[in-house]
Amino acid sequence: MHTAHIKPTLESWREEARTLLARGVPPDAVLWCQAGDEPSLFQAESFPSPAVDSPAPRVPAAFMDLARTLAAHADERRWGLLYRLLWRITHGGERALLSVPTDADVRLVEQWRKSVSREIHKMHAFVRFRLTGRDEATGREQFVAWFEPEHRIVRLAAPFFERRFAGMDWSILTPEECAHWDGERLHFTPGVPRSAAPSEDALEKLWRTYFKSIFNPARLKVKMMQQEMPKKYWKNLPEAPLIPELIAESGDRVRNMLATEELEVKPAPQNAYLESLRRKDNPEL
C-alpha cells in the first residue's frame, strides 16, 4: 500500500497523481492522506520509478473542470475517487467515462459537483459585508464578511465578489480559508475563528428597514423560502431576526391589502420620448 501525503489542494493532488500514474500504481494500492492526518498503519509498497522521459498523461478537459470543483468538496474520499476516475480514463481504456451517467463513480462525483455548485451559489447570495473603516491612503471603504461554507469553496466563489465589488476593499473570512481584495489583487490566507469577524455595523439597521419594506406577504411561500435560504445561513444574516415576525404578520397584511380600496390610476405623463416608446410597442396607437 502506497500512502500519498498531500495538501488539501488540487495542485498538490495533481502532482502526486501524475507521479503515481507514471509508476503504474493502481487506485486500490493508494491511501490518500491530507496534511495532519494520522500516519498509515499499512506497510509501504515499493513501485518502479517512472522513466525520465515519460510523457504526462493526457486527459479530457472535462475531467480537469470536474477535478477543480471536486477538490473543494469536504468529503475525504474525493482524492481517491478522483484518482480512480483518472486511472480508468488513462489506463483503463475508458476515455469517455465521464459521459456514462449510469456508472457508480460518475454518479457520485456528479452528486458532489452539484453540492459544491449549490454552496457557491449560496455564498454568492448570503455573504453580508460590514463596513469596518476607510483606508487613509486610498480613501477606499473597507468591508469584512463572515461565512461558514460546507465545502472549501472560497477560491471558486471569490472571483464573483472581485467583479461585483471591485470598487471597495473587502475580506471574506471563513473557518477554512479567507479571501481578500484590495482593488488590485485577490489573495488568500488561512481560515480564522468567528470571533475575528465584526458583529455589526451602522448600515445594518438601514438594511433591515429596506428588507422589511420590500417584503411582499402576498408572495410568501415559507417552504420555498427555507429551501432557497436554509436556516443554517440565518445566523449570519442581519435581516434574519425579522423573518419570523414577517411570516407571522403575513396573513393579516394580505387581508389588509385586499380590503384596501384601489387607488385611482393617474394618467400617464405627457412625454415625447415615452410616447415614442409606446408607439413602437403598439404601432396601431
Buried (B, 14 or more C-beta within 10 A) or exposed (E): EBBBBBEBBBEBBBEBBBBBBBBEBBBEEBBBBBEEEEEBEEEEEEBEEBEEEEEEBEBBEEBEEBBBBBBBBBEEEBBBBBBBBBBBBBEBEBEEBBEEEEBEBBEBBBEBBEBBBEBBBBBEEBBBBBBBEEEEEEEBBBBBBBBBBBBBBBBBBBEBBBEEBEEBBBBBBBBBBBBBBBEEEEEEEEBBEEEEBBEEBEBBEEBBEEBEEEBEBEEBEEEEEEEEBEEEBBEBBBBBEBBEEBBEEBEEBBEEEEEEEEEEEEEEEEEEEEEEEEEEEEEEE
